[in-house]
């Protein structure tokens, strides 16, 4: 796979992260992403990781550390993950997920959750390979 490395995302990654989000059907401009990263990367319960190959960002994962009302446990939620279309199915998503899990464990989390659309069957297969189990039903309401 060549020189592949993982590192924390920075605001300087805004343009390529915007492109990655657009590739997974969440259109973003570099300016929008820069504003969002400026906010989120300064919050202690948010973390973003990028995968680089030969100096080019080819994947990104964003994760959140949450607290529960019903228990004292901490949990993580994978907010987004995208791998450039040219590099999919090469293990990069698994490496990003593994790094996110290490970060969550270091923060004291004992559970990680990811939400996925019902029609994302290839993503569902990936999540199952990563050890996730289907649990519950999600309801949403626009405000």
Secondary structure, DSSP 8 states (H G I E B T S, - for coil): --SEEEEE--GGGHHHHHHHHHHTT----HHHHHHHHHHHTTSTTEEEEEEEETTEEEEEEEEEEEE-SSSS-EEEEEEEEEE-GGGTTSSHHHHHHHHHHHHHHHTTEEEEEE---TT-HHHHHHHHHTT------------
